[in-house]
Amino acid sequence: MTVTVVDGFVPVIDLSSRGSAHGRAAIADAIGRACSGSGFFTIVGHGIPQPLVERMYATTNAFFGLSDAEKDLVASRPGASGFRRSGGTTAQSIDQKTPPDLCEAFGVHVTGELGEHERGELGDYWAPWKLANLWPTRPEDFAPTWHEYMAAMARLASDLTRLLALALGLDEDFFGDRFDHHTSSLTANFYYPQLKPPLPGQLRRGPHTDFGALTILYQEDDLGGLQVRTPDGDWRDVPALPGSFVVNIGDLMALWTGGRWVSTMHRVMNPERGNTSSRLSIPFFYQPNHDAPTTPVRSVDAGRWIATKMQKLFAPAS
């Protein structure tokens, strides 16, 4: 098992030895140190086939290349989730007032494939995982590719939570009953070319912490890329290493550990002035069962916590 460090803050952890008990123990130790430090780590040796990743990015880029009229056919609407012309204002989730983020988005939930009655039982409040998924008919391989990618991400995330449990000195299956009906989501953020200067304080994605348990992100490139905030308030780039995924824990995991681990503020910067390239980012948010407790910190349903944050993200700016 290999662990290297990027800029002294985000470790790169090789998961290829996780098939043995000794390897899993060593990996869990490295993950535990990362989660108590930056809350971020980069993984290699993860087992996700690169051709699947490339197919996922190719078909998703093709969707965002369609006309606005065609993308709007699957625009999010009451009761259904799909394309958003605006990715929202992420900083509102931490009660910061900024202009809207400079991106389009397409997002679905694993529960969006359930029937209306089943989705209606996932909490007695508004929540994005209660929405039906909307799928475009073009590109033709879009929905099958997304389903395959979501399944691969869910398997990887499940294994990572077992390693997280080991890192906390718990049984590997400790988190199992909190994710056996998980409400995870997959979102594509399309950072379109910036043809005019952004407004003051306007970024591709504003500063925020993630709301759930675990986020897994493949970075296509460094253009207008991911930054994390250090404890002293500095912002550091998280390089896009070929074939790797960036993993970070969210607010719920920090709550579950009683603050032992940290959910770290991060953002997506604009490209340098004059760079009019686009960028695609597709994070997988591993979210627990809607009624999973957040004990030991406080007794509130995990779903209600995430739903409140999501409502802030898409609330109208005032």
Order of alpha helices (4+ residues) and beta strands (2+ residues): beta-beta-alpha-beta-alpha-alpha-beta-beta-beta-alpha-beta-alpha-beta-beta-beta-beta-beta-beta-alpha-beta-beta-alpha
